C-alpha cells in the first residue's frame, strides 16, 4: 500500500487577515469551526498546546510549532489513530496554515504533511490520510463561512479583548 504524504487545501475568505487569524487561533472560534462548539484549549506560542475537542471522537492534542501573526501558524498532531495521543516525532504530521491577502479578503491555505514518516501500520495511516483529506476540505469551508459572518458588537469586543 502506498501512503500519500501531503494534503493541500485552500479557500478564499471574504474577510481581512486579522479576522481570519482570530477565527483560526482564538479559543472560542477554534472550538466553533473545528470542534464541538466549546472553546478549544489554545496556548498560542511555539511549544504551546492546542487541544481540539471533538466530543464523541475525543480530544486531539497538538503542539504548536510556529506562530507568525497574521501570516502563518503550524502545529503537530498524532496521525496514528490513537485517541488523545500526544504528538511525537514518530507519530505526528505537521499542519501548516498560511494567510495571504487577496482582493478584498484572504486566501487561507492548509497543508498537512508527513504521513509517510509516521511509524504505524500503513493501513492505519492511509485511513487517517483519507479521513483528513476530506476533513480539511470541510474544515476550511466551514472556517470561511464562519469568518465571513458579520460580527456583532459583543463578538467584536470579545475578539479585541483577547
C-alpha positions, 0 to 999 in steps of 0.5 A: 500500500502506498501512503500519500504524504501531503494534503493541500487545501485552500479557500478564499475568505471574504474577510481581512487577515486579522479576522481570519487569524482570530477565527483560526487561533482564538479559543472560542472560534477554534472550538466553533469551526473545528470542534464541538462548539466549546472553546478549544484549549489554545496556548498560542506560542511555539511549544504551546498546546492546542487541544481540539475537542471533538466530543464523541471522537475525543480530544486531539492534542497538538503542539504548536510549532510556529506562530507568525501573526497574521501570516502563518501558524503550524502545529503537530498532531498524532496521525496514528489513530490513537485517541488523545495521543500526544504528538511525537516525532514518530507519530505526528504530521505537521499542519501548516496554515498560511494567510495571504491577502487577496482582493478584498479578503484572504486566501487561507491555505492548509497543508498537512504533511508527513504521513509517510514518516509516521511509524504505524501500520500503513493501513492505519495511516492511509485511513487517517490520510483519507479521513483528513483529506476530506476533513480539511476540505470541510474544515476550511469551508466551514472556517470561511463561512464562519469568518465571513459572518458579520460580527456583532458588537459583543463578538467584536469586543470579545475578539479585541479583548483577547 
